[in-house]
Amino acid sequence: MIKAIIIDDERNSRDIIALMLEKYCPGITIADTASDCADGIEKIKKHRPNLVFLDLEMPDGTGFDVLSGTLPDIPFEAVFVTAFEKKFLHVIRFSDVELILKPIDKESLLQAVALTSARINAGDPKDRYRVLLENFNNSKPVAWKLLIPATNGEAYTIQFPAIEYLEAQGDNCLFYLNNGTNITAIQSFRYYADLFATLRFYQVNNSQMIQLANVSHLEASSSKVVLKSGVILEITERRQRDLVHKLSHS
């Protein structure tokens, strides 16, 4: 049986999560609930849960403060619950921590429970929470880390600037790193393309995206973009004009 705690300043949200867990997740028992960060930390230390449903923003702090309050050892898996995905999107997604949006729907809750339950039962290490807190405490994306769950069953933590480019590989995404190695992520290319879209990345064609810092030059006559490593990628004419504009304003 997985022991859970719900930490959320909205009573309605706590009640909905509790009711849905009781109805759809018989393998989870709710040990307690809390309405703010301080009370949540206290109850985590008291009950030592396996799983915590954690609101991102509360009157006395954030879900990140709750995680920090359990250091040096975070003994549980967390599912963040929020109505404001964009504010902390990259910090959470970069660390591969589960996130569900309010209003909470059954499918999102069950998916998050399935993933975190599998990690609990497998005794997975909690590296994702170290990455999460490091990124949250660093305001510069260039210094962030990315945790990549790979198709070989491993989870790799890399420095964000280490990514040269990425490309679609079936239902997965292949990362090419500046040191010449590569990682095949279990997530899709579209997942990462959407995640990186507002950062210093650019999608040069339907299946490849580059980190702008790695661009050497463009070969306009042949519609190619040349990276500093010597890698040459195809780029459409429209995207080429857009890339020139981005590079000139970076």
N, C-alpha and C positions, 0 to 999 in steps of 0.2 A: 504493500500500500504506500502511495506517495503522499507525504504530508505537505499541505500547502497553506500559505498565508496570503491574504488579499490586503494590499495597502493602497487606499484611494480616498481622497477627501470628499468624494461624492457618494453619499449613502446609496443612491439609486444604482450607481455603477457597481458598488460592492455587492449589492443584492442580486443584480443581474448575473454577475460572474458566478456567485455562489449557487444560484438556481440552475444555471446552465451546467456547471460542473457536477452538481448533484444528479441532474437528469441524464447527461450524456457521457460522463466520465466516472464510472463506478470505481476505477482504480485510484481515485484521488479523494482524500479526506481533508476537510478544511479545519485546520487547528485553531485559527483565530483570524481576526480582521483588525485593521488599524486605519485611522483617518488622517494621519500626518506622519512626517518623517521620523520625528523623535519617538513616537509611540511604535512605529513600524520597526525601528532598530531594536527597541526594547523587546518586542515580541519575537523578533527573529532570534535574538540571543536566548530568550526563554524557551522557545519551542524547537529551535534548530530544524527548520523545515527543509524539505528537498526542493521545493518549488515556491517562488514568490511572484504573485501578480502585482506589478508595481506601476502606479501612476507616475507619469513623468513630472508633472508640475503640481505642487501642493503648497499650502499657505506658508509653511516653514522651510521650503526648499524644493529640491528635485529628487527624482528617483536615483540620480547619480550620487546624491548626498547619502541616501540610504545604503547604496553599495559601499561607498567610502567608509560609512560607519560600521561596517562589518569586517573591515581589514584588520590584520594582514591576510586573513583567509576568508574567501567568500565560499561558504559551504553549500550553496544552493544554485539551482538554475533560475533564471529570471525571465519573465515575459513582461515587457513594457506595454502599458495601456495608455493611449493618448488620443486627444482630438486634434493634435497639432503635429502632424508627421514632419512637415518641412523644416521646422525649427531645429530638430536634432537628427534629421534624416541621415546625414552622412556619418555622424559619430556612431549611431546605432548600426547602420547597415555595414559600415566598414569592419565592425567587430563581429558580425554574424550573430548578433543577439536578436531574439524574437521580439516582434512588435505587432500589436493589433490595434486597430483604430476604433474609436468610438464614433457612432453607436456600434456596439459589439455584435457581430453576427456569428452564428453557429459554426460556419465553415472555417472562419479565421481562428476562432477559439480552438476548435478541434485540431487544426493543423499545428498550431503552436504547442498544444498539449502533447501531440504525438511526437513532435521533434524534441521537445525538452524531456519527455518521458524516456525516449530512446537514449538520450545523453545520460540521464540519471542511471538508468539500468546498466549502461555500458561503463559507467564510472569515468566518463570523459573528463579530461583536465579542464580547468576553468580559465584557460589562457584568454578567451574572448573577453572576459571582464577586466583583465589587466589592460588589454588593448583598448577597450572601451573607455576606461578611466584616463589612460594616458592621452588619448585623442581629445577627450572632453576638456582636459586641463591644458591643452595646447591649442591656441587660437589660430595657428598657421597650418593650413591644410598640407603644405609642402612637407611638414614634419610628421604628418600622421602615418599610422601603420594600417595595413589592410590584412585581415585574416581571411584566407582563402580555403574553404573546404574543398578538397580535391577528390577526383574520381578514384584515386588509389586508397581512399580511406583516411589519409592524413589531412591535417589542417596546417597550412603554412602561414606564418606571419612575416610579411615583407614590408619594407619601407616604401611609402607611396612613390617617391622619386625613382625607385628601382624598376618601375614598369616602363618598358619601351613602347610596346603596343599590344593590343589584344585582338583576337579574331574569333569569329564563330567557328565552332567545330561540332556540327550536328546540333544536339540539344545542349551542348556544353560550351564553355568559353576557354580558349587557350591564351594564357598570358605569356608573352615573351619578355624576359627580364634583361636588364642592361648587362648582366654578367654572363649572358649567353645561354642560360638555362630557361626552361619553360615549365609551366604548371597548368594542368587541365582542371578547371574548376567544375564543380557539379552544377553550378548555376549557369544560366544561358548568357549568350553574348548580349541579348537585349536587356537583361537584368543589369549588367554592368554598364552598358552604353547609357541607359537611363540614369544610373547612379552617378556617372562621371560627366554627364552632359553640362552641368553648370560649373565644372572645374576646368583646369587647363588641359583638356583633352579635345580631340576633334575626330569625328567619324568621317574618314576619307572616302569610303564606299559602303556598300550594303553589309559588308561582313568584317570590316577592320576599323579600328579606332587607334589613334596615336596620342602620345603625350607631347604637347606642343614644344616642350623644352628639348625634345630629341630631334627636332627637324633641322636638317642641314640646309637644304634648298629645294626648290621646285624646278622640275623640268617641264616648262609650260608647253613646249612643242610636242611632247610625247605623253602629256597628262600623267606625270609621275611625281611622287614626293619621295625625296631621298632623306633617310634618317642619318644621324651622325655615325651610326655603326656601319653604314654602307647598305643597309636594307633598303630596297626600292619597292614602293607600293603603288598600285593604281589609284588615281583620284579622278573623279568625274569633273567635267569642265565647270559645272556650276559650283561644285564644292571647292574647286581650285581657286576660283575668284573669292569665295568666302574665306578660305584659309589665308590667302594673301592679306585680306583685310584684318583678320584676327592677329596675324603675326605682326603686322605693322602697328597695331594698337596695343601690343602686349608689353 
